[in-house]
Amino acid sequence: MHKVPLSVIVADEYDIFRIGIKAALSEAADIQVIGEAE
């Protein structure tokens, strides 16, 4: 099965939560955070 890179936009109201999500996603090589919003 072949992996497709995923691009995600993280939107939330909490900076710490957003940082945690970006850190967790960066552990998965195929996921790239392309934007964020509050």
mmCIF entry with sequence, helices, sheets and N, C-alpha, C, O atoms, coordinates in Angstrom:
data_MODEL
# 
_entry.id   MODEL 
# 
_entity.id                         1 
_entity.type                       polymer 
_entity.pdbx_number_of_molecules   1 
# 
_entity_poly.entity_id                      1 
_entity_poly.type                           'polypeptide(L)' 
_entity_poly.nstd_linkage                   no 
_entity_poly.nstd_monomer                   no 
_entity_poly.pdbx_seq_one_letter_code       MHKVPLSVIVADEYDIFRIGIKAALSEAADIQVIGEAE 
_entity_poly.pdbx_seq_one_letter_code_can   MHKVPLSVIVADEYDIFRIGIKAALSEAADIQVIGEAE 
_entity_poly.pdbx_strand_id                 A 
# 
loop_
_entity_poly_seq.entity_id 
_entity_poly_seq.num 
_entity_poly_seq.mon_id 
_entity_poly_seq.hetero 
1 1  MET n 
1 2  HIS n 
1 3  LYS n 
1 4  VAL n 
1 5  PRO n 
1 6  LEU n 
1 7  SER n 
1 8  VAL n 
1 9  ILE n 
1 10 VAL n 
1 11 ALA n 
1 12 ASP n 
1 13 GLU n 
1 14 TYR n 
1 15 ASP n 
1 16 ILE n 
1 17 PHE n 
1 18 ARG n 
1 19 ILE n 
1 20 GLY n 
1 21 ILE n 
1 22 LYS n 
1 23 ALA n 
1 24 ALA n 
1 25 LEU n 
1 26 SER n 
1 27 GLU n 
1 28 ALA n 
1 29 ALA n 
1 30 ASP n 
1 31 ILE n 
1 32 GLN n 
1 33 VAL n 
1 34 ILE n 
1 35 GLY n 
1 36 GLU n 
1 37 ALA n 
1 38 GLU n 
# 
_struct_asym.id          A 
_struct_asym.entity_id   1 
# 
_struct_conf.conf_type_id            HELX_P 
_struct_conf.id                      HELX_P1 
_struct_conf.pdbx_PDB_helix_id       AA1 
_struct_conf.beg_label_comp_id       ASP 
_struct_conf.beg_label_asym_id       A 
_struct_conf.beg_label_seq_id        15 
_struct_conf.pdbx_beg_PDB_ins_code   ? 
_struct_conf.end_label_comp_id       GLU 
_struct_conf.end_label_asym_id       A 
_struct_conf.end_label_seq_id        27 
_struct_conf.pdbx_end_PDB_ins_code   ? 
_struct_conf.beg_auth_comp_id        ASP 
_struct_conf.beg_auth_asym_id        A 
_struct_conf.beg_auth_seq_id         15 
_struct_conf.end_auth_comp_id        GLU 
_struct_conf.end_auth_asym_id        A 
_struct_conf.end_auth_seq_id         27 
_struct_conf.pdbx_PDB_helix_class    1 
_struct_conf.details                 ? 
_struct_conf.pdbx_PDB_helix_length   13 
# 
_struct_conf_type.id          HELX_P 
_struct_conf_type.criteria    ? 
_struct_conf_type.reference   ? 
# 
_struct_sheet.id               AA1 
_struct_sheet.type             ? 
_struct_sheet.number_strands   2 
_struct_sheet.details          ? 
# 
_struct_sheet_order.sheet_id     AA1 
_struct_sheet_order.range_id_1   1 
_struct_sheet_order.range_id_2   2 
_struct_sheet_order.offset       ? 
_struct_sheet_order.sense        parallel 
# 
loop_
_struct_sheet_range.sheet_id 
_struct_sheet_range.id 
_struct_sheet_range.beg_label_comp_id 
_struct_sheet_range.beg_label_asym_id 
_struct_sheet_range.beg_label_seq_id 
_struct_sheet_range.pdbx_beg_PDB_ins_code 
_struct_sheet_range.end_label_comp_id 
_struct_sheet_range.end_label_asym_id 
_struct_sheet_range.end_label_seq_id 
_struct_sheet_range.pdbx_end_PDB_ins_code 
_struct_sheet_range.beg_auth_comp_id 
_struct_sheet_range.beg_auth_asym_id 
_struct_sheet_range.beg_auth_seq_id 
_struct_sheet_range.end_auth_comp_id 
_struct_sheet_range.end_auth_asym_id 
_struct_sheet_range.end_auth_seq_id 
AA1 1 LEU A 6  ? ALA A 11 ? LEU A 6  ALA A 11 
AA1 2 ILE A 31 ? ALA A 37 ? ILE A 31 ALA A 37 
# 
loop_
_atom_site.group_PDB 
_atom_site.id 
_atom_site.type_symbol 
_atom_site.label_atom_id 
_atom_site.label_alt_id 
_atom_site.label_comp_id 
_atom_site.label_asym_id 
_atom_site.label_entity_id 
_atom_site.label_seq_id 
_atom_site.pdbx_PDB_ins_code 
_atom_site.Cartn_x 
_atom_site.Cartn_y 
_atom_site.Cartn_z 
_atom_site.occupancy 
_atom_site.B_iso_or_equiv 
_atom_site.pdbx_formal_charge 
_atom_site.auth_seq_id 
_atom_site.auth_comp_id 
_atom_site.auth_asym_id 
_atom_site.auth_atom_id 
_atom_site.pdbx_PDB_model_num 
ATOM 1   N N  . MET A 1 1  ? 0.849  -1.200 0.000  1.00 0.00 ? 1  MET A N  1 
ATOM 2   C CA . MET A 1 1  ? 0.000  0.000  0.000  1.00 0.00 ? 1  MET A CA 1 
ATOM 3   C C  . MET A 1 1  ? 0.876  1.239  0.000  1.00 0.00 ? 1  MET A C  1 
ATOM 4   O O  . MET A 1 1  ? 1.849  1.339  0.748  1.00 0.00 ? 1  MET A O  1 
ATOM 5   N N  . HIS A 1 2  ? 0.517  2.155  -0.835 1.00 0.00 ? 2  HIS A N  1 
ATOM 6   C CA . HIS A 1 2  ? 1.389  3.306  -1.020 1.00 0.00 ? 2  HIS A CA 1 
ATOM 7   C C  . HIS A 1 2  ? 0.854  4.521  -0.261 1.00 0.00 ? 2  HIS A C  1 
ATOM 8   O O  . HIS A 1 2  ? -0.344 4.800  -0.264 1.00 0.00 ? 2  HIS A O  1 
ATOM 9   N N  . LYS A 1 3  ? 1.754  5.216  0.373  1.00 0.00 ? 3  LYS A N  1 
ATOM 10  C CA . LYS A 1 3  ? 1.360  6.348  1.226  1.00 0.00 ? 3  LYS A CA 1 
ATOM 11  C C  . LYS A 1 3  ? 1.294  7.634  0.418  1.00 0.00 ? 3  LYS A C  1 
ATOM 12  O O  . LYS A 1 3  ? 2.142  7.894  -0.437 1.00 0.00 ? 3  LYS A O  1 
ATOM 13  N N  . VAL A 1 4  ? 0.298  8.413  0.696  1.00 0.00 ? 4  VAL A N  1 
ATOM 14  C CA . VAL A 1 4  ? 0.165  9.731  0.082  1.00 0.00 ? 4  VAL A CA 1 
ATOM 15  C C  . VAL A 1 4  ? 0.476  10.768 1.153  1.00 0.00 ? 4  VAL A C  1 
ATOM 16  O O  . VAL A 1 4  ? -0.111 10.725 2.235  1.00 0.00 ? 4  VAL A O  1 
ATOM 17  N N  . PRO A 1 5  ? 1.385  11.698 0.876  1.00 0.00 ? 5  PRO A N  1 
ATOM 18  C CA . PRO A 1 5  ? 1.665  12.738 1.875  1.00 0.00 ? 5  PRO A CA 1 
ATOM 19  C C  . PRO A 1 5  ? 0.397  13.537 2.183  1.00 0.00 ? 5  PRO A C  1 
ATOM 20  O O  . PRO A 1 5  ? -0.388 13.843 1.285  1.00 0.00 ? 5  PRO A O  1 
ATOM 21  N N  . LEU A 1 6  ? 0.213  13.864 3.438  1.00 0.00 ? 6  LEU A N  1 
ATOM 22  C CA . LEU A 1 6  ? -0.956 14.635 3.853  1.00 0.00 ? 6  LEU A CA 1 
ATOM 23  C C  . LEU A 1 6  ? -0.537 16.048 4.224  1.00 0.00 ? 6  LEU A C  1 
ATOM 24  O O  . LEU A 1 6  ? 0.496  16.255 4.860  1.00 0.00 ? 6  LEU A O  1 
ATOM 25  N N  . SER A 1 7  ? -1.339 17.004 3.824  1.00 0.00 ? 7  SER A N  1 
ATOM 26  C CA . SER A 1 7  ? -1.134 18.373 4.274  1.00 0.00 ? 7  SER A CA 1 
ATOM 27  C C  . SER A 1 7  ? -2.292 18.714 5.194  1.00 0.00 ? 7  SER A C  1 
ATOM 28  O O  . SER A 1 7  ? -3.449 18.445 4.872  1.00 0.00 ? 7  SER A O  1 
ATOM 29  N N  . VAL A 1 8  ? -1.984 19.299 6.323  1.00 0.00 ? 8  VAL A N  1 
ATOM 30  C CA . VAL A 1 8  ? -3.045 19.617 7.275  1.00 0.00 ? 8  VAL A CA 1 
ATOM 31  C C  . VAL A 1 8  ? -2.984 21.076 7.681  1.00 0.00 ? 8  VAL A C  1 
ATOM 32  O O  . VAL A 1 8  ? -1.917 21.690 7.700  1.00 0.00 ? 8  VAL A O  1 
ATOM 33  N N  . ILE A 1 9  ? -4.127 21.611 8.001  1.00 0.00 ? 9  ILE A N  1 
ATOM 34  C CA . ILE A 1 9  ? -4.211 22.956 8.568  1.00 0.00 ? 9  ILE A CA 1 
ATOM 35  C C  . ILE A 1 9  ? -4.729 22.801 9.992  1.00 0.00 ? 9  ILE A C  1 
ATOM 36  O O  . ILE A 1 9  ? -5.789 22.219 10.220 1.00 0.00 ? 9  ILE A O  1 
ATOM 37  N N  . VAL A 1 10 ? -3.975 23.326 10.938 1.00 0.00 ? 10 VAL A N  1 
ATOM 38  C CA . VAL A 1 10 ? -4.343 23.213 12.346 1.00 0.00 ? 10 VAL A CA 1 
ATOM 39  C C  . VAL A 1 10 ? -5.039 24.509 12.761 1.00 0.00 ? 10 VAL A C  1 
ATOM 40  O O  . VAL A 1 10 ? -4.468 25.594 12.658 1.00 0.00 ? 10 VAL A O  1 
ATOM 41  N N  . ALA A 1 11 ? -6.265 24.379 13.227 1.00 0.00 ? 11 ALA A N  1 
ATOM 42  C CA . ALA A 1 11 ? -7.018 25.562 13.654 1.00 0.00 ? 11 ALA A CA 1 
ATOM 43  C C  . ALA A 1 11 ? -7.590 25.331 15.051 1.00 0.00 ? 11 ALA A C  1 
ATOM 44  O O  . ALA A 1 11 ? -8.362 24.397 15.267 1.00 0.00 ? 11 ALA A O  1 
ATOM 45  N N  . ASP A 1 12 ? -7.216 26.164 15.972 1.00 0.00 ? 12 ASP A N  1 
ATOM 46  C CA . ASP A 1 12 ? -7.738 26.055 17.333 1.00 0.00 ? 12 ASP A CA 1 
ATOM 47  C C  . ASP A 1 12 ? -7.461 27.349 18.077 1.00 0.00 ? 12 ASP A C  1 
ATOM 48  O O  . ASP A 1 12 ? -6.882 28.283 17.522 1.00 0.00 ? 12 ASP A O  1 
ATOM 49  N N  . GLU A 1 13 ? -7.869 27.399 19.316 1.00 0.00 ? 13 GLU A N  1 
ATOM 50  C CA . GLU A 1 13 ? -7.723 28.625 20.095 1.00 0.00 ? 13 GLU A CA 1 
ATOM 51  C C  . GLU A 1 13 ? -6.595 28.562 21.113 1.00 0.00 ? 13 GLU A C  1 
ATOM 52  O O  . GLU A 1 13 ? -6.366 29.522 21.847 1.00 0.00 ? 13 GLU A O  1 
ATOM 53  N N  . TYR A 1 14 ? -5.892 27.440 21.161 1.00 0.00 ? 14 TYR A N  1 
ATOM 54  C CA . TYR A 1 14 ? -4.899 27.271 22.216 1.00 0.00 ? 14 TYR A CA 1 
ATOM 55  C C  . TYR A 1 14 ? -3.517 27.025 21.630 1.00 0.00 ? 14 TYR A C  1 
ATOM 56  O O  . TYR A 1 14 ? -3.278 25.991 21.005 1.00 0.00 ? 14 TYR A O  1 
ATOM 57  N N  . ASP A 1 15 ? -2.603 27.977 21.831 1.00 0.00 ? 15 ASP A N  1 
ATOM 58  C CA . ASP A 1 15 ? -1.256 27.857 21.275 1.00 0.00 ? 15 ASP A CA 1 
ATOM 59  C C  . ASP A 1 15 ? -0.555 26.585 21.726 1.00 0.00 ? 15 ASP A C  1 
ATOM 60  O O  . ASP A 1 15 ? 0.103  25.927 20.920 1.00 0.00 ? 15 ASP A O  1 
ATOM 61  N N  . ILE A 1 16 ? -0.683 26.228 22.997 1.00 0.00 ? 16 ILE A N  1 
ATOM 62  C CA . ILE A 1 16 ? 0.021  25.043 23.502 1.00 0.00 ? 16 ILE A CA 1 
ATOM 63  C C  . ILE A 1 16 ? -0.497 23.792 22.810 1.00 0.00 ? 16 ILE A C  1 
ATOM 64  O O  . ILE A 1 16 ? 0.279  22.913 22.434 1.00 0.00 ? 16 ILE A O  1 
ATOM 65  N N  . PHE A 1 17 ? -1.813 23.716 22.645 1.00 0.00 ? 17 PHE A N  1 
ATOM 66  C CA . PHE A 1 17 ? -2.407 22.570 21.951 1.00 0.00 ? 17 PHE A CA 1 
ATOM 67  C C  . PHE A 1 17 ? -1.907 22.505 20.512 1.00 0.00 ? 17 PHE A C  1 
ATOM 68  O O  . PHE A 1 17 ? -1.564 21.433 20.014 1.00 0.00 ? 17 PHE A O  1 
ATOM 69  N N  . ARG A 1 18 ? -1.868 23.660 19.848 1.00 0.00 ? 18 ARG A N  1 
ATOM 70  C CA . ARG A 1 18 ? -1.422 23.714 18.451 1.00 0.00 ? 18 ARG A CA 1 
ATOM 71  C C  . ARG A 1 18 ? 0.037  23.284 18.331 1.00 0.00 ? 18 ARG A C  1 
ATOM 72  O O  . ARG A 1 18 ? 0.391  22.527 17.426 1.00 0.00 ? 18 ARG A O  1 
ATOM 73  N N  . ILE A 1 19 ? 0.879  23.762 19.236 1.00 0.00 ? 19 ILE A N  1 
ATOM 74  C CA . ILE A 1 19 ? 2.287  23.355 19.236 1.00 0.00 ? 19 ILE A CA 1 
ATOM 75  C C  . ILE A 1 19 ? 2.402  21.849 19.436 1.00 0.00 ? 19 ILE A C  1 
ATOM 76  O O  . ILE A 1 19 ? 3.210  21.191 18.781 1.00 0.00 ? 19 ILE A O  1 
ATOM 77  N N  . GLY A 1 20 ? 1.596  21.306 20.341 1.00 0.00 ? 20 GLY A N  1 
ATOM 78  C CA . GLY A 1 20 ? 1.610  19.861 20.585 1.00 0.00 ? 20 GLY A CA 1 
ATOM 79  C C  . GLY A 1 20 ? 1.192  19.079 19.351 1.00 0.00 ? 20 GLY A C  1 
ATOM 80  O O  . GLY A 1 20 ? 1.794  18.056 19.024 1.00 0.00 ? 20 GLY A O  1 
ATOM 81  N N  . ILE A 1 21 ? 0.170  19.556 18.671 1.00 0.00 ? 21 ILE A N  1 
ATOM 82  C CA . ILE A 1 21 ? -0.291 18.886 17.449 1.00 0.00 ? 21 ILE A CA 1 
ATOM 83  C C  . ILE A 1 21 ? 0.802  18.926 16.388 1.00 0.00 ? 21 ILE A C  1 
ATOM 84  O O  . ILE A 1 21 ? 1.071  17.917 15.736 1.00 0.00 ? 21 ILE A O  1 
ATOM 85  N N  . LYS A 1 22 ? 1.440  20.094 16.208 1.00 0.00 ? 22 LYS A N  1 
ATOM 86  C CA . LYS A 1 22 ? 2.495  20.191 15.199 1.00 0.00 ? 22 LYS A CA 1 
ATOM 87  C C  . LYS A 1 22 ? 3.650  19.271 15.535 1.00 0.00 ? 22 LYS A C  1 
ATOM 88  O O  . LYS A 1 22 ? 4.214  18.634 14.644 1.00 0.00 ? 22 LYS A O  1 
ATOM 89  N N  . ALA A 1 23 ? 4.014  19.190 16.815 1.00 0.00 ? 23 ALA A N  1 
ATOM 90  C CA . ALA A 1 23 ? 5.103  18.305 17.225 1.00 0.00 ? 23 ALA A CA 1 
ATOM 91  C C  . ALA A 1 23 ? 4.737  16.851 16.957 1.00 0.00 ? 23 ALA A C  1 
ATOM 92  O O  . ALA A 1 23 ? 5.559  16.082 16.458 1.00 0.00 ? 23 ALA A O  1 
ATOM 93  N N  . ALA A 1 24 ? 3.501  16.472 17.287 1.00 0.00 ? 24 ALA A N  1 
ATOM 94  C CA . ALA A 1 24 ? 3.065  15.094 17.061 1.00 0.00 ? 24 ALA A CA 1 
ATOM 95  C C  . ALA A 1 24 ? 3.026  14.775 15.573 1.00 0.00 ? 24 ALA A C  1 
ATOM 96  O O  . ALA A 1 24 ? 3.461  13.701 15.157 1.00 0.00 ? 24 ALA A O  1 
ATOM 97  N N  . LEU A 1 25 ? 2.512  15.695 14.776 1.00 0.00 ? 25 LEU A N  1 
ATOM 98  C CA . LEU A 1 25 ? 2.425  15.442 13.338 1.00 0.00 ? 25 LEU A CA 1 
ATOM 99  C C  . LEU A 1 25 ? 3.799  15.382 12.695 1.00 0.00 ? 25 LEU A C  1 
ATOM 100 O O  . LEU A 1 25 ? 4.010  14.613 11.758 1.00 0.00 ? 25 LEU A O  1 
ATOM 101 N N  . SER A 1 26 ? 4.738  16.185 13.185 1.00 0.00 ? 26 SER A N  1 
ATOM 102 C CA . SER A 1 26 ? 6.070  16.189 12.591 1.00 0.00 ? 26 SER A CA 1 
ATOM 103 C C  . SER A 1 26 ? 6.795  14.872 12.824 1.00 0.00 ? 26 SER A C  1 
ATOM 104 O O  . SER A 1 26 ? 7.749  14.551 12.115 1.00 0.00 ? 26 SER A O  1 
ATOM 105 N N  . GLU A 1 27 ? 6.339  14.097 13.835 1.00 0.00 ? 27 GLU A N  1 
ATOM 106 C CA . GLU A 1 27 ? 6.902  12.767 14.065 1.00 0.00 ? 27 GLU A CA 1 
ATOM 107 C C  . GLU A 1 27 ? 6.532  11.816 12.934 1.00 0.00 ? 27 GLU A C  1 
ATOM 108 O O  . GLU A 1 27 ? 7.252  10.852 12.671 1.00 0.00 ? 27 GLU A O  1 
ATOM 109 N N  . ALA A 1 28 ? 5.421  12.081 12.268 1.00 0.00 ? 28 ALA A N  1 
ATOM 110 C CA . ALA A 1 28 ? 4.990  11.256 11.137 1.00 0.00 ? 28 ALA A CA 1 
ATOM 111 C C  . ALA A 1 28 ? 5.539  11.903 9.865  1.00 0.00 ? 28 ALA A C  1 
ATOM 112 O O  . ALA A 1 28 ? 5.102  12.986 9.475  1.00 0.00 ? 28 ALA A O  1 
ATOM 113 N N  . ALA A 1 29 ? 6.478  11.247 9.236  1.00 0.00 ? 29 ALA A N  1 
ATOM 114 C CA . ALA A 1 29 ? 7.232  11.848 8.139  1.00 0.00 ? 29 ALA A CA 1 
ATOM 115 C C  . ALA A 1 29 ? 6.364  12.288 6.966  1.00 0.00 ? 29 ALA A C  1 
ATOM 116 O O  . ALA A 1 29 ? 6.747  13.185 6.216  1.00 0.00 ? 29 ALA A O  1 
ATOM 117 N N  . ASP A 1 30 ? 5.203  11.667 6.801  1.00 0.00 ? 30 ASP A N  1 
ATOM 118 C CA . ASP A 1 30 ? 4.389  11.962 5.629  1.00 0.00 ? 30 ASP A CA 1 
ATOM 119 C C  . ASP A 1 30 ? 3.385  13.087 5.846  1.00 0.00 ? 30 ASP A C  1 
ATOM 120 O O  . ASP A 1 30 ? 2.566  13.368 4.971  1.00 0.00 ? 30 ASP A O  1 
ATOM 121 N N  . ILE A 1 31 ? 3.444  13.733 7.013  1.00 0.00 ? 31 ILE A N  1 
ATOM 122 C CA . ILE A 1 31 ? 2.470  14.783 7.307  1.00 0.00 ? 31 ILE A CA 1 
ATOM 123 C C  . ILE A 1 31 ? 3.178  16.127 7.406  1.00 0.00 ? 31 ILE A C  1 
ATOM 124 O O  . ILE A 1 31 ? 4.200  16.259 8.079  1.00 0.00 ? 31 ILE A O  1 
ATOM 125 N N  . GLN A 1 32 ? 2.621  17.121 6.726  1.00 0.00 ? 32 GLN A N  1 
ATOM 126 C CA . GLN A 1 32 ? 3.197  18.462 6.731  1.00 0.00 ? 32 GLN A CA 1 
ATOM 127 C C  . GLN A 1 32 ? 2.120  19.444 7.160  1.00 0.00 ? 32 GLN A C  1 
ATOM 128 O O  . GLN A 1 32 ? 1.011  19.426 6.628  1.00 0.00 ? 32 GLN A O  1 
ATOM 129 N N  . VAL A 1 33 ? 2.442  20.294 8.115  1.00 0.00 ? 33 VAL A N  1 
ATOM 130 C CA . VAL A 1 33 ? 1.501  21.336 8.520  1.00 0.00 ? 33 VAL A CA 1 
ATOM 131 C C  . VAL A 1 33 ? 1.686  22.512 7.566  1.00 0.00 ? 33 VAL A C  1 
ATOM 132 O O  . VAL A 1 33 ? 2.776  23.079 7.481  1.00 0.00 ? 33 VAL A O  1 
ATOM 133 N N  . ILE A 1 34 ? 0.625  22.878 6.849  1.00 0.00 ? 34 ILE A N  1 
ATOM 134 C CA . ILE A 1 34 ? 0.745  23.923 5.842  1.00 0.00 ? 34 ILE A CA 1 
ATOM 135 C C  . ILE A 1 34 ? 0.166  25.256 6.291  1.00 0.00 ? 34 ILE A C  1 
ATOM 136 O O  . ILE A 1 34 ? 0.371  26.272 5.627  1.00 0.00 ? 34 ILE A O  1 
ATOM 137 N N  . GLY A 1 35 ? -0.544 25.266 7.393  1.00 0.00 ? 35 GLY A N  1 
ATOM 138 C CA . GLY A 1 35 ? -1.100 26.523 7.860  1.00 0.00 ? 35 GLY A CA 1 
ATOM 139 C C  . GLY A 1 35 ? -1.740 26.347 9.217  1.00 0.00 ? 35 GLY A C  1 
ATOM 140 O O  . GLY A 1 35 ? -1.993 25.225 9.657  1.00 0.00 ? 35 GLY A O  1 
ATOM 141 N N  . GLU A 1 36 ? -1.998 27.453 9.874  1.00 0.00 ? 36 GLU A N  1 
ATOM 142 C CA . GLU A 1 36 ? -2.690 27.380 11.149 1.00 0.00 ? 36 GLU A CA 1 
ATOM 143 C C  . GLU A 1 36 ? -3.528 28.633 11.315 1.00 0.00 ? 36 GLU A C  1 
ATOM 144 O O  . GLU A 1 36 ? -3.225 29.680 10.742 1.00 0.00 ? 36 GLU A O  1 
ATOM 145 N N  . ALA A 1 37 ? -4.570 28.517 12.096 1.00 0.00 ? 37 ALA A N  1 
ATOM 146 C CA . ALA A 1 37 ? -5.471 29.645 12.304 1.00 0.00 ? 37 ALA A CA 1 
ATOM 147 C C  . ALA A 1 37 ? -6.032 29.581 13.710 1.00 0.00 ? 37 ALA A C  1 
ATOM 148 O O  . ALA A 1 37 ? -6.072 28.517 14.326 1.00 0.00 ? 37 ALA A O  1 
ATOM 149 N N  . GLU A 1 38 ? -6.466 30.732 14.213 1.00 0.00 ? 38 GLU A N  1 
ATOM 150 C CA . GLU A 1 38 ? -7.091 30.762 15.529 1.00 0.00 ? 38 GLU A CA 1 
ATOM 151 C C  . GLU A 1 38 ? -8.581 30.995 15.365 1.00 0.00 ? 38 GLU A C  1 
ATOM 152 O O  . GLU A 1 38 ? -9.309 31.057 16.356 1.00 0.00 ? 38 GLU A O  1 
# 
